[in-house]
Amino acid sequence: MKLISYLHRNGKEQLAILVDDLVYNMQDLHKGLVGDMDSFLKHWAAQYPLALQAYKHLAEQPDIKGIPLRDLRLLSPVTHPTSLRDGYAFRQHVESARRNRGAQMIAQFDEYPVFYFSNHQSVQGAGEIKCMPDHFQKLDFELECAIVVCRKGRNIKANEAADYIGGLMVMNDISARTLQMEEMLLNLGPAKGKDFATILGPWLVTTEELKAYEVPCKPGHIGQSWNLAMTAKVNGNEVSRGNLSDMDWTFAELIERASYGVTLSPGDVIGSGTVGTGCFLELNGTGKLHDGNYKEQWLQAGDTIELEIAELGKLVNKITAETIDHSILENKKHAVKS
């Protein structure tokens, strides 16, 4: 199933199923289904089978009319994540990024998966991304995939983690690289360079719909892997291409790591980290390594970003400069001087 959250004309969020560019509200499919993603995830054990049954028998209910997808304003499929973790699971990205700054590949990458916490209150879906002036100092996208946890669990083993994955979606970890690098000089972060916008969407695809794309994970690892092409375009020009099956650490292993001594909750979102070539930071570094005249590229106001993962959809956003009170900037300057 493809599950979407959109803004209903009554101003509230609405959970629905997407079928062939038509959207069917959950409550219209069955009176026992809830109308928002938070409730759906919290009651996954009862809601998911009911929704799956309604989805499979939709053709038998001609009286239920779908709404054209193009008429709706989509939200993040998971509108209110209970937490947001982002992994570092693609070796190619880690290795390239370290090489580009003259560092050796770190051996610990192969010993355990890592993640950082981001701002779950700054999650949004397709559409406009508002950025402050400091964000435009080396503003970047990151081509990623994310899962949402659908069951409560603690100390979850990787070989049992599949039952905790509610579905997959495209993720764009928008990053202000100058802010990120400034704070990481103090061996903390990334935080401020990434806390203003994380994009999820356009919908959540449940794992039963991806069975045909499952492939073995990397040797020595445990969990599901999917052969799904990943691409990124900026203003219509392709800048990145990879595959979800290139993940070295699996989502199952990230779940095991995240749940060690910690209770995961329905609605927790976990990102894969950046696929190889999946951001300007890596692309610029590689370009300059091979060509001293290489011109760096960063996101600018007015740019359109299209991140697409096969079977998971295309996530489209436009960068805009946020209208601000200039006294904020003056206060910032005085604070730095003092």
C-alpha positions, 0 to 999 in steps of 0.5 A, a space after each residue: 500500500 501507498 499511504 499518504 497524509 494530506 491537508 483536508 479542506 477542513 484544515 486537518 490532516 487526512 490519512 488515505 491510500 493512493 491507488 493509480 493517482 486516486 486517493 481514498 480516505 481511510 474512513 471511507 474504506 472501512 468504518 474501523 479505520 482511523 483518519 490520521 497516521 499517528 493513530 494508524 501507527 499506534 494501533 498498527 496491529 489492528 489497523 494495518 491488516 484492516 487497511 490491507 484488506 480494504 485495499 485489496 478489495 477496493 475494486 469490489 466497492 464501486 461506490 467509493 470514489 477517489 480524489 485526484 492526487 493532483 488536487 491535494 496538498 501533501 504533507 509528510 506521510 508521518 506528520 508528527 514523528 515521535 523522534 528522528 534519527 539519521 544513520 550513516 549506512 552507505 560506505 561509498 558516501 562515508 569513504 568518499 567524503 573522508 577521502 575528499 578531505 584527506 582523511 583515511 576511511 575510519 575502521 569503526 564504520 564496519 564495527 557498528 552502525 551510527 546515527 544522530 538525532 535531528 529535529 522531528 518538529 521540523 519534518 515536512 512534505 513536498 513543497 516549499 522549503 523556507 531557509 534563513 540567510 545563514 542556511 544559504 551558506 553552502 545549502 545542500 540536499 541529501 538523497 536518502 531513504 527512511 523507515 517509520 517504526 510501527 511497533 513498540 520495542 526495546 532491545 530488538 534483534 536485527 533478525 526480528 526487526 522486519 516486524 517493526 518497519 511500517 514502510 519506506 519513504 524518500 527522505 531529503 536531509 536538507 543541510 546548511 554545511 557552513 553551520 554544520 562544519 562550524 559546530 562540528 569543530 567542537 566535536 558536537 553535531 551535526 545539529 544546527 546545520 540540519 535542524 531546520 528542515 527534513 523532508 519526507 514523502 511523497 508517501 509511505 510504501 508498506 513493505 508487502 508492496 516491495 517484496 518483488 524488489 527484495 535482494 540479499 543484504 551485504 555479506 556479514 549483515 542482517 536484514 532486508 535490502 531492496 533493489 530500488 534506484 535512487 536519483 536526485 535532480 536540481 532544476 531538472 538536471 540529474 546530479 546523483 544516482 545510486 541504489 538503496 541496495 548499496 546500503 551496507 548497514 541495514 535498517 534492521 541493524 539500525 533498529 537493533 542499534 537504536 533500540 539497545 537499552 532504549 524503547 522505540 515507539 510507533 512513529 519513530 523515523 530512521 533515515 538511511 544516511 546519504 547514498 553515494 554521490 547523494 549530496 553536493 558536499 560529496 560531489 563538490 569534494 570529488 570534483 575538486 579532487 580531480 579538477 582544480 578549476 571545478 566550480 562548486 554547486 550549492 542550492 540557491 533560492 528558487 531551486 527545485 529539488 527532485 529526489 526519486 526512489 523507484 517504487 517510493 515516488 518522487 519528492 519535489 521541493 522548492 527552496 525559498 528565502 524566508 521573510 525575516 525581521 531584520 532586527 533578528 540579524 542585528 541582535 545576532 551580530 550584537 550577541 556575537 560581538 559581546 
